[in-house]
C-alpha cells in the first residue's frame, strides 16, 4: 500500500489500474485504492490528490522546510491500512470473496499510527513494525487530535506521548505486536541514547 505521489502518477497510466474502493471522507478529501498488477507483486496505491498529489520530495519543500500537514498525510495512510485490514479488498475482479491481510507490515514513523487505528476498530490482525531510522519520529501536537482521528488513550506515556507531543514512532513501537530493525547491530544500537534519540527506554 503506497501513496500515489505525483511523480509516480506521471510515470504510470491510471487506465491500467483497477479501482478497488472509494472513500468520500479521507482526511479532507476523497480517495481511491487502485490496484496495479506487477510482475512479481501487485501494488495498491492510495490515490488521494489532496494529500499526495504533489511532485518532489515527499517530506520537504524546495527551500528545505518540512511540508505542511505531514502528520495528516501519514495518519491518513495509516488509517487506510487499518481500513483494508478491517474491511478487506476484492483483489480479483472475477472473485466474489474478499482478501484480508494475515499481518500488517509497517515501516517507520509514517505508519506509526497503524496499531492505534487497528485498536480503534478492535482488529486482531497483528502488526509488525520495522524501524529503519529512529532519528525521524513524526512529532506533532495533541491539539491536532481531531484532524488525525485519534482517541485519547494514545496520549499516555505508555503509548505515543513524547515530551508533551505525539510521536508517531513511539506510538508504533508501543502499539505493534512485533518489532524488527534493518539489522541485528542496529537493534542493539537502538537501545542506547546515542542512536535512539530519547527512546532508549522504549527500545530496551
C-alpha positions in Angstrom: 0.0 0.0 0.0 1.8 3.1 -1.3 0.9 6.8 -1.6 0.1 7.7 -5.2 2.5 10.6 -5.4 2.5 13.0 -8.3 5.9 11.7 -9.5 4.6 8.1 -9.6 1.4 9.2 -11.3 3.4 10.9 -14.1 5.1 7.6 -14.8 2.1 5.2 -14.6 -1.1 5.1 -16.6 -4.1 5.2 -14.3 -6.1 3.5 -17.0 -4.0 0.3 -16.4 -5.2 0.2 -12.8 -8.4 -1.1 -11.3 -10.4 1.0 -8.8 -10.8 -1.3 -5.8 -12.6 1.0 -3.3 -13.5 4.7 -2.9 -13.7 6.9 0.2 -15.5 10.1 0.2 -14.2 11.4 3.5 -10.5 10.7 3.7 -8.9 13.3 5.9 -10.1 16.3 4.0 -11.0 14.9 0.6 -11.8 11.8 -1.4 -9.5 8.9 -2.1 -9.4 5.7 -4.1 -7.5 2.5 -3.8 -6.0 1.4 -7.1 -4.5 -1.9 -7.9 -1.6 -2.2 -10.3 -0.7 -5.8 -11.5 3.0 -6.2 -11.1 5.4 -8.8 -12.4 6.2 -10.3 -9.1 3.8 -8.5 -6.7 0.7 -6.4 -7.1 0.8 -2.9 -5.8 -2.1 -1.0 -4.2 -1.9 2.8 -4.5 -3.7 5.2 -2.3 -4.8 7.9 -4.7 -5.7 10.9 -2.6 -4.7 14.0 -4.6 -5.3 16.4 -1.7 -2.7 14.5 0.4 -0.2 13.0 -2.1 -0.8 14.6 -5.5 2.3 16.9 -5.4 5.6 16.2 -7.1 9.0 16.4 -5.5 10.4 15.4 -2.1 7.6 13.7 0.0 8.8 15.4 3.2 10.3 18.7 2.5 9.7 21.7 0.2 12.3 23.1 -2.2 13.5 25.5 0.5 14.3 22.6 2.8 11.4 23.3 5.2 9.0 20.5 6.2 5.9 20.1 4.0 2.8 21.2 6.0 0.4 18.6 7.3 2.8 15.7 7.1 1.1 14.4 10.2 -2.3 14.4 8.5 -1.0 12.8 5.3 0.7 9.9 7.0 -2.1 9.5 9.5 -4.4 9.0 6.5 -2.0 6.4 5.1 -2.0 4.5 8.4 -5.8 4.8 8.7 -6.2 3.4 5.2 -4.1 0.4 6.1 -6.4 -0.3 9.0 -9.4 0.1 6.8 -8.0 -2.5 4.4 -7.4 -4.9 7.3 -10.9 -4.3 8.7 -13.0 -4.5 5.5 -10.8 -6.5 3.1 -10.4 -6.0 -0.6 -11.6 -7.8 -3.7 -8.3 -8.3 -5.4 -9.6 -10.3 -8.3 -12.4 -8.8 -10.5 -13.8 -12.3 -11.0 -13.7 -13.2 -7.3 -16.7 -12.8 -5.0 -14.6 -13.2 -1.9 -12.6 -10.6 -0.1 -8.9 -10.7 0.7 -7.8 -9.9 4.3 -4.1 -9.5 5.3 -2.7 -12.1 7.7 -0.3 -9.4 9.1 0.3 -5.7 8.5 3.9 -4.9 8.0 4.6 -1.2 8.7 7.7 0.9 8.4 9.0 3.9 10.4 7.1 6.9 11.8 5.0 7.3 8.6 3.0 4.2 9.6 3.3 4.5 13.3 -0.4 5.1 13.9 -1.5 1.8 12.2 -1.7 -0.1 15.6 -3.8 2.7 17.1 -6.3 2.7 14.2 -6.4 -1.1 14.4 -7.2 -0.9 18.1 -9.9 1.6 17.5 -11.6 -0.9 15.1 -11.0 -3.8 17.5 -8.9 -5.6 14.9 -7.0 -8.7 15.8 -4.7 -8.5 12.8 -1.1 -8.5 14.1 1.1 -5.5 13.2 4.8 -5.8 12.5 6.7 -2.5 12.9 10.1 -2.2 11.3 12.4 0.7 12.3 14.8 2.0 9.6 15.8 5.3 11.2 14.8 6.4 14.7 16.1 9.9 14.1 12.8 10.7 12.4 9.9 10.4 14.9 6.9 12.1 13.3 6.3 14.6 16.1 3.1 16.6 16.2 0.8 18.2 18.9 -2.2 16.7 20.6 -4.2 19.8 19.6 -4.4 18.2 16.2 -6.1 15.0 17.5 -9.4 15.7 15.8 -7.6 16.1 12.4 -5.8 12.8 13.0 -8.8 10.9 14.1 -7.0 9.6 17.2 -8.6 8.8 20.5 -7.3 10.0 24.0 -5.5 6.8 25.0 -2.7 7.5 22.5 -1.7 10.5 24.7 -0.5 8.3 27.5 3.2 7.9 28.3 3.0 4.2 27.6 1.6 4.9 24.1 2.6 7.8 22.0 3.3 10.7 24.3 6.9 12.1 24.0 7.8 15.2 26.0 4.3 16.6 25.7 4.0 15.8 22.0 2.7 12.9 20.0 5.4 10.7 18.5 4.2 8.6 15.6 7.3 6.4 16.0 6.8 5.8 19.7 3.1 5.0 19.1 4.1 2.4 16.6 6.7 0.9 18.9 4.3 0.6 21.8 1.3 -0.5 19.8 2.8 -3.1 17.4 2.7 -6.8 18.1 6.2 -7.4 16.8 9.3 -5.2 16.2 12.2 -5.6 13.8 15.0 -3.4 12.6 17.2 -3.3 9.5 20.0 -5.3 11.1 20.9 -7.1 14.4 23.6 -4.4 15.1 21.0 -1.6 14.7 18.7 -3.4 17.1 21.5 -3.2 19.7 22.3 0.4 18.9 18.7 1.5 19.3 18.9 0.5 23.0 21.5 3.3 23.6 20.9 7.0 24.0 23.2 7.9 21.1 21.0 6.2 18.4 17.5 6.2 20.0 17.0 9.9 20.2 15.4 9.7 23.6 13.5 6.4 23.1 16.2 4.1 24.5 13.8 3.1 27.3 11.1 2.0 24.8 13.6 0.1 22.7 15.1 -1.6 25.8 
